[in-house]
Structure formats: structure tokens, C-alpha cells
């Protein structure tokens, strides 16, 4: 829960960024990679070597005035540790335990204000987004210097508010005096007060301070946090860091992180060190959040775990949560139990949740996907799957009054019409009546996932058929006559026909340009989020959403003209910069060549994006990390197994290393992927043949038993595309079978339930031997 770092006044969603902005303080509660408004950053500390005139009024208190620059060469950051030196010469480094941050302030020998060193450390009743409401309260003990505080704040991407508590103790120098400050005035006579927000928007500055006899030795601040009470915050700190031992606390944090990344090891032979840093940095970031707040939930009493900071499940289900199922399944089991417990007490599964508050729903009810993904991959860990099933069925059948923040809207139309209409008439619940295309596509996939959970649990055959039927509703928005012209490039015809389009209640199509909200949309007024004036797709274009039918790729490929046409369309999407790889809807499109029998192109496309768009440098990510989703995308890609989340499917490409080993935390068995003819210059990125546990293996995908049973996959590589993984029998599962039929895709195994029928309308799979050069070179405008 505690994540200590410097707070800046610039790009500060995670507290700190190397964007040249100013440091305003140091705090221990943060979310990371969220985008949007910054979250948490409550009760920041700020140090002074001394105050002008040797009086507390000689220090500057409001963060807008006290902010300062720092020595960029002093910056150090690693798992469990952060350090920086301010322009004042004060070095601040920090480490954490579960609910407690330990800050160490090291002061230079001479005062910068001409007085003998008498350091002052203040605590501010504020947060990163200046959202403090009325009744912020703080107290400083005149003898011990202990500071306790609490205040009410607003969540960064949701509704409601939350109260958080803190308890800070100090060690390293005797207390000289202490008191409180309001705005830029202080008092050593007053030791506690309650402050209002004020009437001018920006919260009135206020807090408490300790002034110390000397700064000759480092001064440590141990700060505990709680969402229950200040007493619990103090108890957390005292039990977790009883002796203020910085080195042992840091060592414990580093060791814990080492344990968390230890299941995955790779061969370093010939690999550039930056690739290793990129890989393990991605793994590290997958475990920053959601955050385990078990024992810190004031909203209801429960013996179940409580996790927070699901930012947001719309993002998480696509990569981060599937990665944790591989690397830390016990954490996902605990998170799923928390989601189910949230449903049990609040009535709905969340799609987004932070700071004890309901977050905004971005599209579908995507916790359905996470629960199904966990079930299909064998998670147990005390999960009540019957209650889980009740929760996802409620998402599908009952419309909440306020579907901005839970469940789904427009369910009457969904059930009666088979799509979400543009300008829907919805009087049963209320939310932003936009995103009709992306909501239709997401609801379709949500319902498919529910059908898979129903099928796996058994006893729900009627539901299996019902939700499979609804999962085909995406077809109702496909306009086979719609052409895409590039209005951002002289209205050029892209050469592709057939796109999803908005549809009215009366069944007639409306129009949204397929390139609107794409990466090449240059219209500054096209804001594609949750605004009331937003478009019919969320954070992406119709072009990109045209590929979001992850459960029925066989039918989608038919709708888009067959395998060869599908491959050309995917190429156009990527080669013309339409997709934005920094946003989650892009992830699966990199690897959907597998479904058209071209896994080699997926491998090539992966190297098209990594490391060009993902590098272990400042500014090395193409967007905000969205709670580790970008990190998980990189890690899965470099491991060579990429999930289709919500299904028991991993698409195979050659790993970026000679070998990768994954020890299952659930079973203790080790799975290995090994490349034969590995080439660290990545010219040999095409699989020529494969064996699984020593037997020939031609499928271009694998299931989760690979990890839990500790199988060995050996890939023989070459520099040219081969026929491996290209035949119908080799393709990943689809709700509808591929052309020619394939009994191997119609089994009753868990996670591979019987598939409906469709055909490719006479289209064959793409022939790897034809048009090879054009197909494999990622040049612009290749069709």
C-alpha cells in the first residue's frame, strides 16, 4: 500500500516524473500509470535546512510557493528505494513496508539562509490533485513530535470521496519546537486544528511541523497510513518498522521484490542489456497495482481480502491481469475474491475502483472477463465461483440506476435489438450515452466470457446458449458497404470497405468516420473519452475496433473479406500509424495475424514495436502505463506467449531470448521455451518447426497447462516464413469454426467449449509462399 516517492507539480499521476517540473513534497501513498487526474499523494512532507531569521515564520509553507528544483544527477530509483537531492542541498531517500514509508533527510553542513542549522520538516494537509475537502485535521505532540492527521479527499477517476489517516514519528535529532501552519503563517503555541477547504477552489494550505535541534545527523520520518484511523496508522508503523532501521527495511523490500520477479528467468546469451532491463522493468510494473488494502476497508466488515486501485479493468483485463495469473496467481485469486466481495456488499462488480470509491466504467462490464480468465486457467484459492457467476449474470441482465460506474447501460436495447443504439432511449439507468459501437463490441465479448464460465461450471446450459447468441451481436453493427477515406490525407480512399457503424433505434445506420479518434486524427475537437459529446468509440477508432471480436475471429475474418484481405487490413492499420500502441485496444491487433494463418507476421510485427516504442529510458513508453498494462504487453511479447484474455489461449512467437523459464507459483513446475538457431539480431524470428515435450507441435497457440504442468516448447527458427502454424488445424479457437472444419477446435475441454459453425465463404488461408517480400516487410502503405 505504501509507495514513497517525491511529488512534482508536472506530470504527477504517479507522484514523480523526470519532466523538469518542481518537487512540492514527499509522500507515501500513490497510484501509478493511471492517466487522467493524479491520485493520492496525501500528507506530503517537505524539509528545510533552517528558516529565515531562525523563526518558523521564516519558512515557506504553501506547496505552490515552496516548490523547488533538484539535482537531476542525484536521482536514484529502484524497487524498494528512491533518492533525490534538492537544490537546497538536502538529500531525501526513502523506502517502504506494507503500510509505512520511511523517509531519511540528510542535511548539508552549512545553512543556505545564513543561520545555524535547525531543520524544519512540515506535513501538509493536501494531496496531488488538491482535492482536500472540509475538516482536514492535524495534531502535533509537543514532546514526541508525533504528527497525526486525517482529511477527506476525492478520487481521481470516479465519484464519492474517501478519508485517509496518517501517523508520523521522527528520529535523529531532539525536537526544538513544533506547531501548526495556516497559509504562510505558523504558530508554536497551537498544536492542533481543523481546516476548511475555503471558497476559492484551491484548498487553503495548512499542516503541522517539527523543528529540530540539529541537522548534523540524518533525520528519519516514519509515516504510517490507514483508511481506518490514525491509531491504526500508528500501529501499522510501529509494527512494520519498529526501530527506524532504514537499511533493513530497504533490504526487506528489495528481497520481497526479488521473490516477486523470481518465477521468470531468461538466458542472457547475446542479448543487449537494455532488452533485459526492458523485460524485467515491465514485469516489475505489473505488480504496482491493484493495491492490497486488506484490513484497511472502512466500508464493510468482511473476512475476504480487499483490493483497491483497479485502474481500470477495461485496461487490466487485456494484459496485466493475465500476466499476474502466470507470475503471481495467488494475488489474482485474492483480487478476484475482493471483486466478488465488492459485488456482495455493493451490489455490482466494479469496472474501475480507486481510493475506496466507484470509478467510471469505460465500456463493458470487464470484470466478467477477468473472472472468466481466472476460472479457465484453474484459479481456486478460496474463490466462490457460484457467487462469481451470479455477479456476472447480474451484469448481463440487470441495469443499474447509475451505470456510469458499474454494470452496463442500455440493456433493454441490447436484449431487444441486439446492439446499443446511438441516441438510445434508456430510462432505467443513467450514464453517458456515447460509445455505442465500442460498448456493443465489449458487451458481445463480455457475454461470450459469461457463456464460457457457464459452460465450465456446468448446470447452466440455457445460459450457455443465450450468452453465446448475444456474443454475436457485434455483427448487427457491421455495415458491409462503408468505405474508409482518409480525410487527414487528401481524402484518399484507403481501399477497404466494410466497417462497424453506429445504428439508430429504428435500425438505420448513422455515420462515424472510421478514422475518427485514430492516431492520425488531427482534429483537436475529437475528444474520444467519456465526454457527453464523445463519439461512438472509446479511446480508439472504428478502424481499430474493427478487430475487436476476440472470441470469433473466424467470422470476423469472413466479414472482412477472408484471410488475405484480413492480413492486408491489419498491415494497413499498423503501417499507416492508425493504431496507437500506447493504448490497450492495440495490443491484440499486433498478434491477430495468427488467426489468418500468418504467425510469422505477428512475430515481425512484435519486433516492429519493441523496442522502437518501448524502451527502458525516460520517456521510453508510448503512453501512460495504465497500471502495468504496457509492462505486461512487453513482458508477454518478449516471453513469446501472448494471451487472448478471457480465453485459455496464448499465441506463440519466438521469445526475445534464447530461452525463457517460468516456474509456476501454483504447482512448482517449470515451463521452458527454447529457441534453436536463436539470433540476437532478430533476423531469425520465424518459427520453422516446434516440439512440445519432445513431440512435433504445429499449433500456433498453447493453453495455460503449459505453465502449470511445466512443459517444454522448443522452437526451431529461421530467417524466412515457413508453413508452421498456418493450417486450419493449427489456428487458435474461435466461436465459429474456420473454413474446412477442424474437430480439434470443437472439444469439450475446460476453456475450449464447442464452437458454432460458419465458413470462410470459399476463402482459403493466406498462402505464406505468395507475396512473401511484400507481406513481411513493415513498410508504409503496403496493402
Buried (B, 14 or more C-beta within 10 A) or exposed (E): BBBBBBBBBEBBBBBBBBEEBBBBBBBBBBBBBBBBBBBBBBBBBBBBBBBBEBBBBBBBBBBEEBBBEBEEEEBEEEBBBBBBBBEBBBBBBBBBBBBBBBBBBBBBEEBBBEBEBBBBBBBBBBBBBBBBBEEBBBBBBEEEBBBBBBBBBBBBBBEEBBBBBBBBBBBBBEBBBBBBBBEEEBEBEEBBBBBEBBEEEEBBBBBBBBBBEBBEEBBBBBBBBBBBBBEBBBBBBBEBBEEBEBEEBBEBBBEEBEEBBEBBBBBEEEBEEBBBBBBBBBBBBBBBBBBBBBBBBBEEEBEBBBBBBBBBBBBBBBBBBBBBBBBBBEBBBBBBBBBBBBBBBBEBBBBBBBBBBBBBBBBBBBBBBBBBBBBBBBBEBEBBBEEBBEBBBBBBBBBBEBBBBBBBBBBBBBEEBBBBBBEBEBEEBBBBBBBBBBBBBBBBBBBBBBBBBBBBBEEBEEBBBBBBEBBBBBBBBBBEEBEBBBBBEEEEEBEBBBBBBBBBBEEEBBEBBBBBBBBBBEEEEBEBBBEEEBBBBBBBBBBBBBBBBBBBBBBBBBBBBBBBBBBBBBBBBBBBEBBBBBBBBBBBBBBBBBBBBBBBBBBBBBBBBBBEBBBBEEEBBBBBBBBBBBBBBBBBBBBBBBBBBBBBBBBBBBBBBBBBBBBBBBBEEBBBBBBBEBBBEBEBBBBBBBBBEEEEBBBBBBBBBBBBEBBBBBBBBBEEBBBBBBBBEBBBBBBBBBBEEBEEBBEEEBBBBEBBEBBBEEBEBBBBEEBEEEBBEBEEEBE
